Amino acid sequence: MKIFLIGFMGCGKSTLGRKLATKLGYDLIDLDHQLEKITGVTVADYFAAHGEEAFRKLESDTLKDLEYPKNCIIATGGGTPCFFDNIEWMNANGTTVYIEMPAPALAKRLESGIAKRPLLRNLTPEGVVEFIENKLAEREGFYTKAQLILSGINLTADAIRAEILARD
């Protein structure tokens, strides 16, 4: 079974993905790490050098062309579901889980790593919350197409596992 974790940056896709993969005995695939292997540069550097359109095309192609193990957790990028037909493709090829979190909680989680996030780097703390609120409003229609929507506040790998097993 393929399980795609989606949600805004900072919601815990990579961390929860690692824990869930361990619990289930699945492989973990971090889509951003795959993109970095392919390009030889960080996602931020690729984005800066080539622009969002080129990045989103590479991201979509990588998502759809990867050779996935039979059982795996895929931690996607925050914008992955929102471009091309990515969310529909993920829904057709696995189980999608949206890790939902409010903007202030996301901003708090992201505050220590803002320098590594080009979209947030030059914003004030209030500006970060506003940016996240605006992006969440833009992306909500894509995120809510997920087959499971779970609150990211205090979410555990065990809770995700239980929800997924309850669906079967």
N, C-alpha and C positions, 0 to 999 in steps of 0.2 A: 504494500500500500504506500502511495506517495501522499505526504501531508505537507501542504504549502502553508507556511505561516506568513500572514500579511499584516500590515499596519504601519503606522507612522514611525519615523526614526525615533529610537529611544523607547519604544514600547516593550522591547524585550525579545524580539524575534530570534536573535542569535543566542542569547543566554538561555531562554526557554527551549530553543531548538536543541541545544547541546544536552540539556537535562532530559528532555523528552526522548531524544535519540538513545541516550544511555538507558533510560527506564524501559524502552521498548526493544532495545537491542538492534536499533536501526542505524543506518549510516546518516550522517549529517552533511548536507550540502549547503554552503553559504553562497548564495548567488553572487554577492559582491566579491568574495574571494575568488570565485571562478572567473569573473571578469578581470580581476587583477592578474590572474595567471595568464589569461589570454593576451592581455595588452602589455603586461610587464610594468604597468604603472598603477598608482592608486586610482580608485574611482574618482576622487576629487580632482586629481591631475588630468585624467582623461576627459572629464567633464569640462574642466577649464580650457584644455587645449582644443577640443573638438566640438564643444557645445552640447546642449541638451538633446537636440534632434539625433545627432550621431550616437550619443550615449544610449538613448532609448531604443534605437534600432538594434544596436549591438546587444543590449540587455534582453530584448525580446527574442532575437535570434538565438542567443545563448540559452535562455529559458527553454525554448522549444527544441533545440538541437542537442542538448546534453544527453548523454547516455546515463540514465538513472538506474541505480540498483533497484531491485524489486521492492524492497522496503526501505524508505528513506524519508527524512525530514528535510524540507527545503526552506531555508530562511531567505526570504526575498528582500529586495530593496524596498524602501518606503513607497516609491512611485511605481514599482513594477506592475501592479494590477491596473494602473490608470492609463496605460498606453496600449495602442493597437488593440488586439483582442485578447490580451494576456489573461485577464480574469476569467473570461469564458474558456480559454485553453486550460487554465489550471483547474477550473471546475470540472471540465470534461476528462482530465487526466489524473485526478486525485481528489483529496479532501482539502478544502480551503478553510483556514481558521483565521478570522480577523481578531487580533488582539487590540481591543478598543481601550483608549485612555483619553481623559480630558486634557486640554492644552496646558493648564498649569502644572499638572503632574508630569507631562512630557518635558516641559521646559525645565523643571527641577532636575529630572534625570539627565538632561542634556547639558546642564550648565558647566560641568567640569570639562566637557569635550568640545566646547563651541569652537575653539581655534581650529579643530580638524574638520569642521563642517562649513564649507564655503557659503552655503545659503544663510547661515546664522552668524558668521564670523564678525560682521560689522554692526550687529544689532545690540541695543540696550536690553536689559532683562525684560522690560515691558514690551519692547519690540519683538523679542523672541516669542513671547506668549501670543502677541497679535499675529505674527507671521504664522505660527502653528494653527491658530484658530482659523485663519483664512485658508490655509492649505487643507486642513481637515474638512472645511466646508466644500472645497473643490473636489476632494477625493471621496467624500462620504458615499456618493452614489456607486462608486466602484468597490470600496471596501465592504459595503453592506450586501454585495452580491455573494459574499463568502457563505459557505454552507453552515459554518458555525461562527457565532459572534460571541466572544468572551471578554469580560472586563479584565483589563490588564492589571488593575489594582489588586495586589496580593495574589495574583494568579500563579499557580504552581504547575509543574510538569504533571503531577498526579491528577490535577483537576482537568487538564487538557486531555490526558489519557482516558480518564473516566468519561468525558463528554464524547470523545471519538468512539470509544467502545460502546457507549450507549446508542450510537447511531447505527451500528452494525446489526 
